């Protein structure tokens, strides 16, 4: 699963640490998400999307090819 977290963080002028505080995770979790090394729980994906006032689908891109 790919994501646009870094792009949204830049748009909202947030550091990884600031986003982490807003969604109650460690900064390292945001680093892993941005590097596609970690897939978030549905709750975390929802919380991140809420911070950016958008939908989960706008932030996270599900790659059907990699799911098979």
N, CA, C and O atoms as a Maestro MAE file, in Angstrom:
{
 s_m_m2io_version
 :::
 2.0.0
}

f_m_ct {
 s_m_title
 :::
 protein
 m_atom[272] {
  # First column is atom index #
  i_m_mmod_type
  r_m_x_coord
  r_m_y_coord
  r_m_z_coord
  i_m_residue_number
  s_m_chain_name
  s_m_pdb_residue_name
  s_m_pdb_atom_name
  i_m_atomic_number
  :::
  1 25 0.836 -1.163 0.000 1 A "UNK " " N  " 7
  2 3 0.000 0.000 0.000 1 A "UNK " " CA " 6
  3 2 0.895 1.245 0.000 1 A "UNK " " C  " 6
  4 15 1.802 1.365 0.823 1 A "UNK " " O  " 8
  5 25 0.637 2.141 -0.904 2 A "UNK " " N  " 7
  6 3 1.360 3.407 -0.965 2 A "UNK " " CA " 6
  7 2 0.543 4.482 -0.257 2 A "UNK " " C  " 6
  8 15 -0.633 4.286 0.051 2 A "UNK " " O  " 8
  9 25 1.181 5.611 -0.005 3 A "UNK " " N  " 7
  10 3 0.452 6.684 0.655 3 A "UNK " " CA " 6
  11 2 1.009 8.044 0.238 3 A "UNK " " C  " 6
  12 15 2.066 8.155 -0.383 3 A "UNK " " O  " 8
  13 25 0.256 9.061 0.607 4 A "UNK " " N  " 7
  14 3 0.618 10.440 0.296 4 A "UNK " " CA " 6
  15 2 0.812 11.256 1.582 4 A "UNK " " C  " 6
  16 15 0.597 12.468 1.589 4 A "UNK " " O  " 8
  17 25 1.213 10.596 2.653 5 A "UNK " " N  " 7
  18 3 1.354 11.277 3.942 5 A "UNK " " CA " 6
  19 2 2.353 12.422 3.857 5 A "UNK " " C  " 6
  20 15 2.074 13.527 4.322 5 A "UNK " " O  " 8
  21 25 3.503 12.166 3.274 6 A "UNK " " N  " 7
  22 3 4.535 13.204 3.184 6 A "UNK " " CA " 6
  23 2 4.011 14.423 2.431 6 A "UNK " " C  " 6
  24 15 4.253 15.561 2.834 6 A "UNK " " O  " 8
  25 25 3.300 14.180 1.346 7 A "UNK " " N  " 7
  26 3 2.713 15.256 0.547 7 A "UNK " " CA " 6
  27 2 1.706 16.071 1.377 7 A "UNK " " C  " 6
  28 15 1.717 17.302 1.344 7 A "UNK " " O  " 8
  29 25 0.846 15.376 2.112 8 A "UNK " " N  " 7
  30 3 -0.133 16.069 2.946 8 A "UNK " " CA " 6
  31 2 0.544 16.802 4.104 8 A "UNK " " C  " 6
  32 15 0.127 17.902 4.467 8 A "UNK " " O  " 8
  33 25 1.581 16.205 4.684 9 A "UNK " " N  " 7
  34 3 2.300 16.879 5.769 9 A "UNK " " CA " 6
  35 2 2.877 18.206 5.283 9 A "UNK " " C  " 6
  36 15 2.803 19.218 5.980 9 A "UNK " " O  " 8
  37 25 3.448 18.191 4.087 10 A "UNK " " N  " 7
  38 3 4.024 19.414 3.519 10 A "UNK " " CA " 6
  39 2 2.933 20.464 3.293 10 A "UNK " " C  " 6
  40 15 3.123 21.646 3.580 10 A "UNK " " O  " 8
  41 25 1.811 20.022 2.783 11 A "UNK " " N  " 7
  42 3 0.698 20.925 2.512 11 A "UNK " " CA " 6
  43 2 0.191 21.573 3.802 11 A "UNK " " C  " 6
  44 15 -0.178 22.748 3.810 11 A "UNK " " O  " 8
  45 25 0.177 20.798 4.892 12 A "UNK " " N  " 7
  46 3 -0.320 21.285 6.174 12 A "UNK " " CA " 6
  47 2 0.808 21.800 7.070 12 A "UNK " " C  " 6
  48 15 0.580 22.178 8.219 12 A "UNK " " O  " 8
  49 25 2.022 21.807 6.530 13 A "UNK " " N  " 7
  50 3 3.188 22.311 7.256 13 A "UNK " " CA " 6
  51 2 3.378 21.608 8.606 13 A "UNK " " C  " 6
  52 15 3.566 22.257 9.635 13 A "UNK " " O  " 8
  53 25 3.324 20.272 8.582 14 A "UNK " " N  " 7
  54 3 3.496 19.461 9.781 14 A "UNK " " CA " 6
  55 2 4.775 18.641 9.680 14 A "UNK " " C  " 6
  56 15 5.110 18.129 8.612 14 A "UNK " " O  " 8
  57 25 5.481 18.521 10.791 15 A "UNK " " N  " 7
  58 3 6.613 17.608 10.843 15 A "UNK " " CA " 6
  59 2 6.089 16.203 11.124 15 A "UNK " " C  " 6
  60 15 4.921 16.021 11.467 15 A "UNK " " O  " 8
  61 25 6.957 15.223 10.975 16 A "UNK " " N  " 7
  62 3 6.565 13.854 11.321 16 A "UNK " " CA " 6
  63 2 6.180 13.779 12.789 16 A "UNK " " C  " 6
  64 15 5.206 13.116 13.147 16 A "UNK " " O  " 8
  65 25 6.935 14.452 13.632 17 A "UNK " " N  " 7
  66 3 6.653 14.441 15.064 17 A "UNK " " CA " 6
  67 2 5.320 15.075 15.406 17 A "UNK " " C  " 6
  68 15 4.589 14.569 16.257 17 A "UNK " " O  " 8
  69 25 5.000 16.181 14.750 18 A "UNK " " N  " 7
  70 3 3.724 16.850 14.995 18 A "UNK " " CA " 6
  71 2 2.548 15.978 14.577 18 A "UNK " " C  " 6
  72 15 1.549 15.891 15.291 18 A "UNK " " O  " 8
  73 25 2.666 15.329 13.415 19 A "UNK " " N  " 7
  74 3 1.604 14.421 12.972 19 A "UNK " " CA " 6
  75 2 1.471 13.259 13.943 19 A "UNK " " C  " 6
  76 15 0.363 12.856 14.296 19 A "UNK " " O  " 8
  77 25 2.604 12.724 14.372 20 A "UNK " " N  " 7
  78 3 2.582 11.610 15.322 20 A "UNK " " CA " 6
  79 2 1.832 11.988 16.597 20 A "UNK " " C  " 6
  80 15 1.030 11.204 17.105 20 A "UNK " " O  " 8
  81 25 2.091 13.177 17.108 21 A "UNK " " N  " 7
  82 3 1.389 13.632 18.316 21 A "UNK " " CA " 6
  83 2 -0.111 13.734 18.076 21 A "UNK " " C  " 6
  84 15 -0.902 13.366 18.944 21 A "UNK " " O  " 8
  85 25 -0.506 14.224 16.918 22 A "UNK " " N  " 7
  86 3 -1.924 14.403 16.618 22 A "UNK " " CA " 6
  87 2 -2.675 13.075 16.524 22 A "UNK " " C  " 6
  88 15 -3.865 13.008 16.832 22 A "UNK " " O  " 8
  89 25 -1.975 12.017 16.097 23 A "UNK " " N  " 7
  90 3 -2.649 10.716 15.939 23 A "UNK " " CA " 6
  91 2 -2.220 9.706 17.002 23 A "UNK " " C  " 6
  92 15 -2.564 8.526 16.934 23 A "UNK " " O  " 8
  93 25 -1.457 10.199 17.992 24 A "UNK " " N  " 7
  94 3 -1.092 9.397 19.159 24 A "UNK " " CA " 6
  95 2 -0.258 8.153 18.818 24 A "UNK " " C  " 6
  96 15 -0.539 7.050 19.286 24 A "UNK " " O  " 8
  97 25 0.770 8.364 17.994 25 A "UNK " " N  " 7
  98 3 1.746 7.301 17.706 25 A "UNK " " CA " 6
  99 2 3.142 7.892 17.832 25 A "UNK " " C  " 6
  100 15 3.294 9.104 17.987 25 A "UNK " " O  " 8
  101 25 4.153 7.049 17.766 26 A "UNK " " N  " 7
  102 3 5.534 7.524 17.791 26 A "UNK " " CA " 6
  103 2 5.925 8.069 16.422 26 A "UNK " " C  " 6
  104 15 5.368 7.664 15.401 26 A "UNK " " O  " 8
  105 25 6.880 8.983 16.408 27 A "UNK " " N  " 7
  106 3 7.359 9.556 15.145 27 A "UNK " " CA " 6
  107 2 7.841 8.463 14.207 27 A "UNK " " C  " 6
  108 15 7.644 8.545 12.995 27 A "UNK " " O  " 8
  109 25 8.473 7.440 14.765 28 A "UNK " " N  " 7
  110 3 8.985 6.335 13.952 28 A "UNK " " CA " 6
  111 2 7.877 5.646 13.165 28 A "UNK " " C  " 6
  112 15 8.109 5.163 12.057 28 A "UNK " " O  " 8
  113 25 6.682 5.600 13.727 29 A "UNK " " N  " 7
  114 3 5.546 5.001 13.016 29 A "UNK " " CA " 6
  115 2 5.246 5.791 11.749 29 A "UNK " " C  " 6
  116 15 4.983 5.208 10.697 29 A "UNK " " O  " 8
  117 25 5.286 7.111 11.850 30 A "UNK " " N  " 7
  118 3 5.048 7.959 10.675 30 A "UNK " " CA " 6
  119 2 6.154 7.738 9.646 30 A "UNK " " C  " 6
  120 15 5.887 7.675 8.446 30 A "UNK " " O  " 8
  121 25 7.407 7.619 10.121 31 A "UNK " " N  " 7
  122 3 8.536 7.344 9.217 31 A "UNK " " CA " 6
  123 2 8.293 6.039 8.474 31 A "UNK " " C  " 6
  124 15 8.439 5.987 7.253 31 A "UNK " " O  " 8
  125 25 7.922 4.981 9.199 32 A "UNK " " N  " 7
  126 3 7.677 3.683 8.572 32 A "UNK " " CA " 6
  127 2 6.510 3.754 7.584 32 A "UNK " " C  " 6
  128 15 6.573 3.155 6.511 32 A "UNK " " O  " 8
  129 25 5.455 4.476 7.935 33 A "UNK " " N  " 7
  130 3 4.321 4.633 7.020 33 A "UNK " " CA " 6
  131 2 4.755 5.321 5.732 33 A "UNK " " C  " 6
  132 15 4.438 4.865 4.634 33 A "UNK " " O  " 8
  133 25 5.487 6.428 5.879 34 A "UNK " " N  " 7
  134 3 5.911 7.179 4.691 34 A "UNK " " CA " 6
  135 2 6.833 6.375 3.789 34 A "UNK " " C  " 6
  136 15 6.856 6.582 2.576 34 A "UNK " " O  " 8
  137 25 7.591 5.462 4.375 35 A "UNK " " N  " 7
  138 3 8.514 4.625 3.602 35 A "UNK " " CA " 6
  139 2 7.882 3.303 3.172 35 A "UNK " " C  " 6
  140 15 8.575 2.399 2.705 35 A "UNK " " O  " 8
  141 25 6.572 3.200 3.332 36 A "UNK " " N  " 7
  142 3 5.820 1.996 2.951 36 A "UNK " " CA " 6
  143 2 6.359 0.732 3.611 36 A "UNK " " C  " 6
  144 15 6.353 -0.341 3.008 36 A "UNK " " O  " 8
  145 25 6.820 0.862 4.841 37 A "UNK " " N  " 7
  146 3 7.333 -0.282 5.590 37 A "UNK " " CA " 6
  147 2 6.327 -0.777 6.620 37 A "UNK " " C  " 6
  148 15 6.592 -1.733 7.349 37 A "UNK " " O  " 8
  149 25 5.173 -0.121 6.676 38 A "UNK " " N  " 7
  150 3 4.167 -0.439 7.686 38 A "UNK " " CA " 6
  151 2 2.803 -0.089 7.136 38 A "UNK " " C  " 6
  152 15 2.611 0.994 6.583 38 A "UNK " " O  " 8
  153 25 1.851 -1.000 7.283 39 A "UNK " " N  " 7
  154 3 0.475 -0.725 6.896 39 A "UNK " " CA " 6
  155 2 -0.305 -0.367 8.158 39 A "UNK " " C  " 6
  156 15 -0.271 -1.112 9.137 39 A "UNK " " O  " 8
  157 25 -1.000 0.755 8.141 40 A "UNK " " N  " 7
  158 3 -1.684 1.202 9.346 40 A "UNK " " CA " 6
  159 2 -2.949 0.408 9.629 40 A "UNK " " C  " 6
  160 15 -3.526 -0.217 8.739 40 A "UNK " " O  " 8
  161 25 -3.362 0.448 10.883 41 A "UNK " " N  " 7
  162 3 -4.674 -0.091 11.227 41 A "UNK " " CA " 6
  163 2 -5.719 0.832 10.600 41 A "UNK " " C  " 6
  164 15 -5.413 1.957 10.206 41 A "UNK " " O  " 8
  165 25 -6.926 0.350 10.518 42 A "UNK " " N  " 7
  166 3 -8.000 1.172 9.972 42 A "UNK " " CA " 6
  167 2 -8.179 2.427 10.833 42 A "UNK " " C  " 6
  168 15 -8.421 3.513 10.306 42 A "UNK " " O  " 8
  169 25 -8.061 2.278 12.134 43 A "UNK " " N  " 7
  170 3 -8.210 3.427 13.043 43 A "UNK " " CA " 6
  171 2 -7.129 4.480 12.782 43 A "UNK " " C  " 6
  172 15 -7.426 5.673 12.714 43 A "UNK " " O  " 8
  173 25 -5.877 4.038 12.635 44 A "UNK " " N  " 7
  174 3 -4.790 4.982 12.394 44 A "UNK " " CA " 6
  175 2 -4.967 5.662 11.033 44 A "UNK " " C  " 6
  176 15 -4.756 6.869 10.913 44 A "UNK " " O  " 8
  177 25 -5.347 4.905 10.022 45 A "UNK " " N  " 7
  178 3 -5.580 5.487 8.698 45 A "UNK " " CA " 6
  179 2 -6.684 6.551 8.781 45 A "UNK " " C  " 6
  180 15 -6.571 7.621 8.183 45 A "UNK " " O  " 8
  181 25 -7.738 6.245 9.521 46 A "UNK " " N  " 7
  182 3 -8.842 7.193 9.703 46 A "UNK " " CA " 6
  183 2 -8.366 8.449 10.429 46 A "UNK " " C  " 6
  184 15 -8.686 9.564 10.017 46 A "UNK " " O  " 8
  185 25 -7.607 8.271 11.504 47 A "UNK " " N  " 7
  186 3 -7.110 9.411 12.278 47 A "UNK " " CA " 6
  187 2 -6.210 10.308 11.434 47 A "UNK " " C  " 6
  188 15 -6.306 11.533 11.512 47 A "UNK " " O  " 8
  189 25 -5.344 9.710 10.634 48 A "UNK " " N  " 7
  190 3 -4.462 10.497 9.758 48 A "UNK " " CA " 6
  191 2 -5.289 11.259 8.737 48 A "UNK " " C  " 6
  192 15 -5.050 12.445 8.508 48 A "UNK " " O  " 8
  193 25 -6.251 10.596 8.125 49 A "UNK " " N  " 7
  194 3 -7.111 11.268 7.146 49 A "UNK " " CA " 6
  195 2 -7.863 12.431 7.799 49 A "UNK " " C  " 6
  196 15 -8.027 13.483 7.181 49 A "UNK " " O  " 8
  197 25 -8.313 12.253 9.023 50 A "UNK " " N  " 7
  198 3 -9.031 13.328 9.730 50 A "UNK " " CA " 6
  199 2 -8.136 14.534 9.972 50 A "UNK " " C  " 6
  200 15 -8.585 15.672 9.839 50 A "UNK " " O  " 8
  201 25 -6.872 14.298 10.326 51 A "UNK " " N  " 7
  202 3 -5.941 15.409 10.535 51 A "UNK " " CA " 6
  203 2 -5.862 16.256 9.267 51 A "UNK " " C  " 6
  204 15 -5.774 17.481 9.337 51 A "UNK " " O  " 8
  205 25 -5.892 15.606 8.122 52 A "UNK " " N  " 7
  206 3 -5.772 16.304 6.846 52 A "UNK " " CA " 6
  207 2 -7.131 16.678 6.234 52 A "UNK " " C  " 6
  208 15 -7.197 17.153 5.101 52 A "UNK " " O  " 8
  209 25 -8.200 16.462 6.987 53 A "UNK " " N  " 7
  210 3 -9.562 16.801 6.529 53 A "UNK " " CA " 6
  211 2 -9.876 16.198 5.167 53 A "UNK " " C  " 6
  212 15 -10.397 16.870 4.277 53 A "UNK " " O  " 8
  213 25 -9.552 14.926 5.025 54 A "UNK " " N  " 7
  214 3 -9.799 14.237 3.756 54 A "UNK " " CA " 6
  215 2 -10.217 12.802 4.046 54 A "UNK " " C  " 6
  216 15 -10.480 12.447 5.195 54 A "UNK " " O  " 8
  217 25 -10.277 11.986 3.010 55 A "UNK " " N  " 7
  218 3 -10.684 10.588 3.173 55 A "UNK " " CA " 6
  219 2 -9.458 9.673 3.233 55 A "UNK " " C  " 6
  220 15 -8.359 10.049 2.824 55 A "UNK " " O  " 8
  221 25 -9.673 8.496 3.741 56 A "UNK " " N  " 7
  222 3 -8.612 7.490 3.780 56 A "UNK " " CA " 6
  223 2 -8.107 7.217 2.367 56 A "UNK " " C  " 6
  224 15 -6.906 7.061 2.147 56 A "UNK " " O  " 8
  225 25 -9.027 7.161 1.420 57 A "UNK " " N  " 7
  226 3 -8.671 6.858 0.037 57 A "UNK " " CA " 6
  227 2 -7.789 7.930 -0.584 57 A "UNK " " C  " 6
  228 15 -7.011 7.639 -1.493 57 A "UNK " " O  " 8
  229 25 -7.898 9.171 -0.107 58 A "UNK " " N  " 7
  230 3 -7.046 10.236 -0.628 58 A "UNK " " CA " 6
  231 2 -5.621 10.141 -0.098 58 A "UNK " " C  " 6
  232 15 -4.678 10.579 -0.758 58 A "UNK " " O  " 8
  233 25 -5.466 9.572 1.088 59 A "UNK " " N  " 7
  234 3 -4.143 9.477 1.712 59 A "UNK " " CA " 6
  235 2 -3.456 8.158 1.377 59 A "UNK " " C  " 6
  236 15 -2.253 8.126 1.118 59 A "UNK " " O  " 8
  237 25 -4.220 7.076 1.382 60 A "UNK " " N  " 7
  238 3 -3.651 5.738 1.178 60 A "UNK " " CA " 6
  239 2 -4.102 5.164 -0.148 60 A "UNK " " C  " 6
  240 15 -5.291 5.173 -0.468 60 A "UNK " " O  " 8
  241 25 -3.137 4.660 -0.925 61 A "UNK " " N  " 7
  242 3 -3.406 4.102 -2.242 61 A "UNK " " CA " 6
  243 2 -3.196 2.591 -2.179 61 A "UNK " " C  " 6
  244 15 -2.076 2.115 -1.993 61 A "UNK " " O  " 8
  245 25 -4.277 1.855 -2.334 62 A "UNK " " N  " 7
  246 3 -4.212 0.403 -2.290 62 A "UNK " " CA " 6
  247 2 -3.823 -0.119 -3.662 62 A "UNK " " C  " 6
  248 15 -4.501 0.155 -4.653 62 A "UNK " " O  " 8
  249 25 -2.734 -0.870 -3.719 63 A "UNK " " N  " 7
  250 3 -2.229 -1.432 -4.962 63 A "UNK " " CA " 6
  251 2 -2.759 -2.863 -5.081 63 A "UNK " " C  " 6
  252 15 -2.272 -3.761 -4.394 63 A "UNK " " O  " 8
  253 25 -3.746 -3.080 -5.940 64 A "UNK " " N  " 7
  254 3 -4.345 -4.403 -6.079 64 A "UNK " " CA " 6
  255 2 -3.335 -5.450 -6.515 64 A "UNK " " C  " 6
  256 15 -3.464 -6.620 -6.154 64 A "UNK " " O  " 8
  257 25 -2.324 -5.045 -7.291 65 A "UNK " " N  " 7
  258 3 -1.328 -6.000 -7.785 65 A "UNK " " CA " 6
  259 2 -0.537 -6.637 -6.655 65 A "UNK " " C  " 6
  260 15 -0.205 -7.821 -6.713 65 A "UNK " " O  " 8
  261 25 -0.231 -5.844 -5.618 66 A "UNK " " N  " 7
  262 3 0.597 -6.357 -4.523 66 A "UNK " " CA " 6
  263 2 -0.194 -7.166 -3.519 66 A "UNK " " C  " 6
  264 15 0.397 -7.757 -2.615 66 A "UNK " " O  " 8
  265 25 -1.520 -7.213 -3.645 67 A "UNK " " N  " 7
  266 3 -2.331 -7.936 -2.670 67 A "UNK " " CA " 6
  267 2 -2.547 -9.397 -3.053 67 A "UNK " " C  " 6
  268 15 -3.110 -10.154 -2.263 67 A "UNK " " O  " 8
  269 25 -2.119 -9.811 -4.233 68 A "UNK " " N  " 7
  270 3 -2.346 -11.187 -4.664 68 A "UNK " " CA " 6
  271 2 -1.167 -12.074 -4.359 68 A "UNK " " C  " 6
  272 15 -1.198 -13.267 -4.660 68 A "UNK " " O  " 8
  :::
 }
 m_bond[271] {
  # First column is bond index #
  i_m_from
  i_m_to
  i_m_order
  :::
  1 1 2 1
  2 2 3 1
  3 3 4 2
  4 3 5 1
  5 5 6 1
  6 6 7 1
  7 7 8 2
  8 7 9 1
  9 9 10 1
  10 10 11 1
  11 11 12 2
  12 11 13 1
  13 13 14 1
  14 14 15 1
  15 15 16 2
  16 15 17 1
  17 17 18 1
  18 18 19 1
  19 19 20 2
  20 19 21 1
  21 21 22 1
  22 22 23 1
  23 23 24 2
  24 23 25 1
  25 25 26 1
  26 26 27 1
  27 27 28 2
  28 27 29 1
  29 29 30 1
  30 30 31 1
  31 31 32 2
  32 31 33 1
  33 33 34 1
  34 34 35 1
  35 35 36 2
  36 35 37 1
  37 37 38 1
  38 38 39 1
  39 39 40 2
  40 39 41 1
  41 41 42 1
  42 42 43 1
  43 43 44 2
  44 43 45 1
  45 45 46 1
  46 46 47 1
  47 47 48 2
  48 47 49 1
  49 49 50 1
  50 50 51 1
  51 51 52 2
  52 51 53 1
  53 53 54 1
  54 54 55 1
  55 55 56 2
  56 55 57 1
  57 57 58 1
  58 58 59 1
  59 59 60 2
  60 59 61 1
  61 61 62 1
  62 62 63 1
  63 63 64 2
  64 63 65 1
  65 65 66 1
  66 66 67 1
  67 67 68 2
  68 67 69 1
  69 69 70 1
  70 70 71 1
  71 71 72 2
  72 71 73 1
  73 73 74 1
  74 74 75 1
  75 75 76 2
  76 75 77 1
  77 77 78 1
  78 78 79 1
  79 79 80 2
  80 79 81 1
  81 81 82 1
  82 82 83 1
  83 83 84 2
  84 83 85 1
  85 85 86 1
  86 86 87 1
  87 87 88 2
  88 87 89 1
  89 89 90 1
  90 90 91 1
  91 91 92 2
  92 91 93 1
  93 93 94 1
  94 94 95 1
  95 95 96 2
  96 95 97 1
  97 97 98 1
  98 98 99 1
  99 99 100 2
  100 99 101 1
  101 101 102 1
  102 102 103 1
  103 103 104 2
  104 103 105 1
  105 105 106 1
  106 106 107 1
  107 107 108 2
  108 107 109 1
  109 109 110 1
  110 110 111 1
  111 111 112 2
  112 111 113 1
  113 113 114 1
  114 114 115 1
  115 115 116 2
  116 115 117 1
  117 117 118 1
  118 118 119 1
  119 119 120 2
  120 119 121 1
  121 121 122 1
  122 122 123 1
  123 123 124 2
  124 123 125 1
  125 125 126 1
  126 126 127 1
  127 127 128 2
  128 127 129 1
  129 129 130 1
  130 130 131 1
  131 131 132 2
  132 131 133 1
  133 133 134 1
  134 134 135 1
  135 135 136 2
  136 135 137 1
  137 137 138 1
  138 138 139 1
  139 139 140 2
  140 139 141 1
  141 141 142 1
  142 142 143 1
  143 143 144 2
  144 143 145 1
  145 145 146 1
  146 146 147 1
  147 147 148 2
  148 147 149 1
  149 149 150 1
  150 150 151 1
  151 151 152 2
  152 151 153 1
  153 153 154 1
  154 154 155 1
  155 155 156 2
  156 155 157 1
  157 157 158 1
  158 158 159 1
  159 159 160 2
  160 159 161 1
  161 161 162 1
  162 162 163 1
  163 163 164 2
  164 163 165 1
  165 165 166 1
  166 166 167 1
  167 167 168 2
  168 167 169 1
  169 169 170 1
  170 170 171 1
  171 171 172 2
  172 171 173 1
  173 173 174 1
  174 174 175 1
  175 175 176 2
  176 175 177 1
  177 177 178 1
  178 178 179 1
  179 179 180 2
  180 179 181 1
  181 181 182 1
  182 182 183 1
  183 183 184 2
  184 183 185 1
  185 185 186 1
  186 186 187 1
  187 187 188 2
  188 187 189 1
  189 189 190 1
  190 190 191 1
  191 191 192 2
  192 191 193 1
  193 193 194 1
  194 194 195 1
  195 195 196 2
  196 195 197 1
  197 197 198 1
  198 198 199 1
  199 199 200 2
  200 199 201 1
  201 201 202 1
  202 202 203 1
  203 203 204 2
  204 203 205 1
  205 205 206 1
  206 206 207 1
  207 207 208 2
  208 207 209 1
  209 209 210 1
  210 210 211 1
  211 211 212 2
  212 211 213 1
  213 213 214 1
  214 214 215 1
  215 215 216 2
  216 215 217 1
  217 217 218 1
  218 218 219 1
  219 219 220 2
  220 219 221 1
  221 221 222 1
  222 222 223 1
  223 223 224 2
  224 223 225 1
  225 225 226 1
  226 226 227 1
  227 227 228 2
  228 227 229 1
  229 229 230 1
  230 230 231 1
  231 231 232 2
  232 231 233 1
  233 233 234 1
  234 234 235 1
  235 235 236 2
  236 235 237 1
  237 237 238 1
  238 238 239 1
  239 239 240 2
  240 239 241 1
  241 241 242 1
  242 242 243 1
  243 243 244 2
  244 243 245 1
  245 245 246 1
  246 246 247 1
  247 247 248 2
  248 247 249 1
  249 249 250 1
  250 250 251 1
  251 251 252 2
  252 251 253 1
  253 253 254 1
  254 254 255 1
  255 255 256 2
  256 255 257 1
  257 257 258 1
  258 258 259 1
  259 259 260 2
  260 259 261 1
  261 261 262 1
  262 262 263 1
  263 263 264 2
  264 263 265 1
  265 265 266 1
  266 266 267 1
  267 267 268 2
  268 267 269 1
  269 269 270 1
  270 270 271 1
  271 271 272 2
  :::
 }
}
